[in-house]
C-alpha cells in the first residue's frame, strides 16, 4: 500500500460481497460451496483491512431479498452464519476487532439471535476496527424503520415534526454514530448498490471489480483504495 503523505486510507469501507454462486458454478459445484469459500475469504480480507488503518468495515452478508433464494441455499447460509458466530466468540480476539450486526434480527431463529447478542457483547470493549455485518439488511427496510421510529417520537411528543433534521434520520439508522462509508467496493462486476446503505452512500465513492468474492485478495482491496485516491471528492461543491 502506498505510503506517500497525500495518500488517504478511507475511514469507513463497505463491501458488497458478490459472486459466491457464480464462483461455484464456474467450477461445476453447488452454489453453497461458493458461500463456504466466500466465508473463508471473509476472514482473510477482514484481518487484512483491519491492519490498514480502516476504522469501520461494513460487509453485506445477507440482504432482506436473499430470502427469495432456494431454501437449500438459504439453509446453507444460516448454517454458515451460526458456524462463523461460534468461531467468532474467540476469533478476531487477538485482532482487537469489534463486531456489530446491522439489520432486522427478528427473522432469525432464537439460537442465531442469541449468538449474535453474545458475540456483540463479548467484543464490545475492543478498541480496534469496527466490523459491521449486515445480516437481513436492506437500505429501504432501514429507512422504513427510521421513519417509524421518528413517527413514534412525534406521536409521543418527544419530537416536533417541523423541526426534524437529517441528523434525526441518521440517529435512527442501524449505523447511528458512525460516519458514512467513504468507499464502497462491489465484487463480481455488477454496478449497483442492491439496496445497500442507500442513505449512507449518498457521497460514497463506488468501485466495482470483476473479481468474484472468493477470489478477492488483499491486492484487490489495495487497487480499490488506490482508485479511491484518484477520485476528487467534492460533496456537491465545485
C-alpha positions, 0 to 999 in steps of 0.5 A: 500500500502506498505510503506517500503523505497525500495518500488517504486510507478511507475511514469507513469501507463497505463491501458488497460481497458478490459472486459466491454462486457464480464462483461455484458454478464456474467450477461445476459445484453447488452454489453453497460451496461458493458461500463456504469459500466466500466465508473463508475469504471473509476472514482473510480480507477482514484481518487484512483491512483491519491492519490498514488503518480502516476504522469501520468495515461494513460487509453485506452478508445477507440482504432482506431479498436473499430470502427469495433464494432456494431454501437449500441455499438459504439453509446453507447460509444460516448454517454458515452464519451460526458456524462463523458466530461460534468461531467468532466468540474467540476469533478476531480476539487477538485482532482487537476487532469489534463486531456489530450486526446491522439489520432486522434480527427478528427473522432469525431463529432464537439460537442465531439471535442469541449468538449474535447478542453474545458475540456483540457483547463479548467484543464490545470493549475492543478498541480496534476496527469496527466490523459491521455485518449486515445480516437481513439488511436492506437500505429501504427496510432501514429507512422504513424503520427510521421513519417509524421510529421518528413517527413514534417520537412525534406521536409521543411528543418527544419530537416536533415534526417541523423541526426534524433534521437529517441528523434525526434520520441518521440517529435512527439508522442501524449505523447511528454514530458512525460516519458514512462509508467513504468507499464502497467496493462491489465484487463480481462486476455488477454496478449497483448498490442492491439496496445497500446503505442507500442513505449512507452512500449518498457521497460514497465513492463506488468501485466495482471489480470483476473479481468474484468474492472468493477470489478477492485478495488483499491486492484487490482491496489495495487497487480499490483504495488506490482508485479511491485516491484518484477520485476528487471528492467534492460533496456537491461543491465545485 
